[in-house]
Amino acid sequence: MGPGSFIFVEIPVRSLQRAADFYAALFGWSFEVDDEAESWNFTPGPGGPMGRITMRRAAHGQGVLVFVAVDDVNATISRAIELGGGTSEPTTRIDVGEYAVFTDPDGTRIGLFHSHLVGRRQPGGLPGTSQHDED
């Protein structure tokens, strides 16, 4: 990962076990469980930044909004609701893909994004704009 890439994400929660169960079931994240700790590290999968869930700060509020890449935004929102989460912002289509925001069981907002630019990039190598070149 280069400069400007996310390398670590911290998600405030009220219950480490409940949050770990939620994110593991929703995204397949793996957690380093330590019953004596106030935070548990997680690994989201190949290429993603590592992070942690923590009880060291307030769990509810606006804070930083991170977006997680998914194959199907609506299916992931439905799964989040099944697991005890909720919706915050409905699915919105934009020229480069679609996104939505859900809340986890502690009220923390997490964005979901699915890109329509597979195999495309903006001149200069920066993805995510309407002016892009085919690879």
Protein Blocks (a to p, Z undefined) as FASTA:
>chain_A
ZZhiafbdcdddfblklmmmmmmmmnopacdddfkbcbdcddfbghiacddddfkbcfbd
jkjcdddddfblklmmmmmmmnopacfbdcdddfkbccdddddfkopacdddddfkgoia
cehhiahiabdcdZZ
